Each structure stands twice: as structure tokens, then as C-alpha cells.
Amino acid sequence: CGLDAGLRQEVGSLLRPVLALGDPALASRALSKALAEQGRQRRWQVALGLLAAARRHPSCEAGVVAYNAAIGACKAAARWQHAMSVFDDMRSERMQPDVVTYSTLVSASNKGGEWKIALSWFEMLMLQNFAPSTIAFSAAITACEFGRRWAGALDLLGWARLAKVAPDIVMISAVISACEKGARWQSALALLLEARGEKATQPNLIAYNAALSACEKGRQWRQALGLLTDVIAQQLQPDIVMFSAAVSACEKGQQWARALGLVR
């Protein structure tokens, strides 16, 4: 990407101390650290400019970690197309992407609203015979959620378990949300109840909101009220979204008195 004079000056100021280290291995680690910091600040242009400048210097070897950090900077700024360009540069350097590379590309595509591309990256990860991480599975399931592919989300959850990848509440919440978008309230509720039975996956408000919304869309007012009661019993703080969904579920079930009781 083209940089204006101010950004070029900043790239130069970041690169100079890296090159001054003299040792290629030390310079590579310092470069990766600098790129990761730019990613945390969502300064993707500076990150890409820094990577491009470093590639022109033989005393600074940009390794897989550095490229992954640059892709991560693009992900943080929802610049999925630029993330793909970094991947192309990586391959042109005959560098072998790793599981972090593909996982980050899945997430970057999700952030850019490109769920089909995200699933393509996950498929590429699987074809490389890498062992997918919880992060990779969660990102792929989120892509299914965006694409309203509830069956695909459930399949991925099953594959994660077969691969001995322990689902966390982020992953399970994404599957519940996919079921909610697919009008599968039974599946959403079953997943939530299953998560409650595991110490490592105790549901949070995101999971409860998704499950309650699924019940509301399915006109299941009893289940919706039960979830709201459970949230309060778990000493979680119900938000306006949750109360609104519960009220709507009662209205759809013609439970006017219950709906009014929630409003009050």
C-alpha cells in the first residue's frame, strides 16, 4: 500500500533500531515484535510498510512469525484483502504458512464480512494436515454463523471434539448463535444446557442471549422465561436485549400478563 511522507518516516524510525541489531535472528524477532505492536494499535498501513521495507534489507529476515503479525494487523483493521496480499507475498518468498497463518486469515475474512472466503481458508488449513486450534475452529464456526449455516456450525463443533480440541464458551456461543439464525431453537437450547454441565464452558451473557433469542423466534415463551430466570440465578446481569427478547417471546405466545410483568 502507498504511504504518505509521515507514515514513511514512521516506518523508517521503526526499522532503524531493528537493522542496528546486526544479527539477522535478533532483527527478525525485533521485527515481529514491532509488527505485532502495530497490529495491536490497528495500524495496518504502518505494519505493511514496515514489512515491505524490512524485506529489502538482507540483514533482516522476515520469517513466518513476522508475516503472521502483518496478517494479524490487517485482521485487526478488517482489511482482509490486504491480509491475502501478505499471504501471497509469503508464498512468493517460498515460505511455508503455519496454522497461525491460516487461522488468522479465517478471522480476517470474517471481520471483512467474507464468510465464504473464511471457510475456504479453514478448508486449506485442514488440507495442509495441520492440527486446528480452538481459535481456528471458533473462527470457522463464526463464518458459519455469519452465513446462517447452522448445520455446518454443528458439524464443525463435532469435528473439533473428534480432533480433541476442547470447545470453549466462545466457540459454543458461536454455534448457539448460528442455530438461532437458522431458527433451530431446540439445538440452541440443548447446546446451552450441555455447556452448563461443563465447568470449562459455563455460559456467559452472549450464549444466553443467543439461546433466548432462538426461543423467542421459535415462539417458546416458557423456555425464554426459564433462561431469563437462570441468568438471574447465575448472578449474571440481564441486559436490555435479553429482556426485550423475553417480552417478545411472551407476546408471541399471547402471554400478555407475563410480558407486562417483565416490562414493569
N, C-alpha and C positions, 0 to 999 in steps of 0.2 A: 504494500500500500504506500502511496505517496505521503511523505511527511513534510510539514511546513518547517520553516527555519528554526522555530522554537523547539519543536519536537526532535529535529535532527541534532540540535545542540544538546538536548537532554540525553538522547541515545549515546552521544559521544561521551558525555560525563559519566554515564553508567558503564560504558565499555572500557574506558581507560584504566580504571583500577583492576579490572579483570585481566586485561592484557599485561599489566605491570607485574602480575604474579610470576610470569615467566615460565612456569611449569604447566604444560598442557592439561594434565589431570586436575591440578588445582584450579586452573582457569575454567575448565569445564564445569566443575562443581559450583564455582562462584557465579558463572553464567546462569546455570539452572536456578540458583537461589534468587538472582536478580529477576529472572523471568517470572518465577513464582510470585515474587512480591508485586510485580506489575499486574499479574493476574488477580491477586487479592484486591488490588485497587481498581480493577476493571479497566486498566489502561492497555487495551489490546493493541492499539497502534504503536505505542512505545515498545511493547513486548515483541511485536513482529519486526519493527525496525531494528531492535537490539539483536534479534536472532539473525536477521539478514546481514547486519554489519559484522557480527561475530563469524559468520560463515566465510567472510572474505579474508579472514586472518588465519593462517596456518598454525599460529601459536595457540589458538583457542579452538578446541574440538567440541563442536556442538553434538552431544550424544543424544541417546533416546530420551533421557530424563529432561534435557533442555527442550527438545521438540514437544514432549508431553506437556511441559509447563507452558509453552507457547499456545498449544491447542487448548489448554485449560484457561488461559487468558481470554481466548476467543469464546470459549464456552461461557465464562462469567459475564461477558458482554453480549451474549446471544448472537454471536457472529459465526454461525455455523458454516457459511460458505468459506470464510477465511480459515476456519479450522480445517476444512477439507483441503484447502490450498497448502497449508502447512504439512498435512499428511502427504500430499503429492510431492512436496519438496523432500520430505523424509525418504520417500521411496526412490526419488531421483538420486539421492545420496547412497543408495543401496543399503539403507538402514532397516533393520528388522523391527517393525512395530511390536509392542508387547500388549498385555492385557489391559494395562492402564491407558494406552493409546486408544484402543477400540472402545473401552468403557467411556472415556471422556468424549469421544466422537458421538456415541449414542446420546449422552447427556446434552452435548452441544446442539445436536439436531432437534432434540426435544425442546430445548429453550427457544429454538428458532421456529417452533411450530411445525416441524417436518417429521411427523411421527413415522411415516413410511420409510424415510431415509434412516431414521434412528433404528428401526427394526432391521434394515439392511446391514447396518454396521454391526448389530448384535449377531446377525447370521454369519457375517465374515469372521467375527470373533470365534464363534463356535466351529467354523470350518478350519480355523488355524489350530484347533485342538488345544486351545488354552483352557485353563480351569477358570470359568467365570466367577467373579466375586459377587458378594451381596450387592455392591454398588452397581455392577453391570446388570444383574437381574432386575434390580429396582428400576433402573433407567429404562430397560426394555419393557417392563410391566407398565411404567408410566406412559410409554409410547402407545401401548395397547389401550390405556385409559383415554388418552387424547383421541385415539382413533375409534373409540367406542367398540373395541374388540374384547368384550368381556371373556369370551371363551379362550382367546389367546392368552389373556392375563392369567386365567386359572391354569392353563397348560404350563405356562412359564413357572408359576408357583410350584406346580408338581415336579417340573424338571429341576428346579432349584433344590428341592428336597431329595430327589434322586441323586443329585450331584453332591449331596451332603453340604450344601450351602444353607446355613441356618437363616431362615427368614427373620427379619427384624420388623418392628412395627411400621416403619416407613414402607417397606415392601408390601406388607399385608394391607395397609391403608390404601395403597395404590390399587390393589386388587379389589378391595371393597368398593372403591370409587368407580372402577371400571364396571363392576356389577351394577352399581347404582345407575350409571349412564346407560347400561344395557337393560334396565328395568328388570333386574334379577334380584328382587329383594330377599328371596329365600337364601340365595347364595351369599349375599352380603351379610345377612344376619348370622348365618352359620359360621362364616369366617370370623366375625366379631366374637361370637361365643367361644370359638376354638382358641382365639388369641387370648381371651380372658383366662383360659385354663393353663396358660404357659407363663411362667414368671418373667421370661425374657421378652414377651410380646404383649405386655399389658396395654390395652387400648388407650390412646390419647384422644383429645377432642376432635382431631382430624378424622380418626377412624369412626368415632361415634357419630359425627356429623354426616359422614358419607352413608353409614348404615341407616341413620334416622331418615335421611333424605330418600334413600331407597324405599323405606317403608312408607314414607309419605306418598311417593309416586305410585306405589302399589296399593294405596288406599288401605293400609294396615294400621289403623289408629291405635289398636291395643299394643302392638309391638312398638310403635313410635313412643307411646307414653311409657312403656316399660323401659325403653332405652333412656329416656329422659330421667326417669326415676333412678336408674342405675348410675347415670352420670353424677347425680347429686349424692347418691350413696357412696360413690367412689371419691367424694370430696373434690371433684373437678368442678370448674365454674362454667355452667352452660352459657353460651353466647346467644346473641340475638338471632343468628342463623338457625340455631338448634330450636329455639322457642318458636320461631316462625314456621319451621317445618312441622313441629308437633301440632301447632294450631291448625295448619293447613290439612294435616292428616285427619284431625278431628272433624274439620269442616267437610272433608270429602266423605267421611263416614257418618255424616249428619249427627255428629255428637256436639251439638251447639253449646250445651251447658259446660261440657269439658273444655271446649275451645275458649269460652268466655272466662272460665276459671284460670286458664293459663295466661290470658291477656291481663287479668287483674293481678 
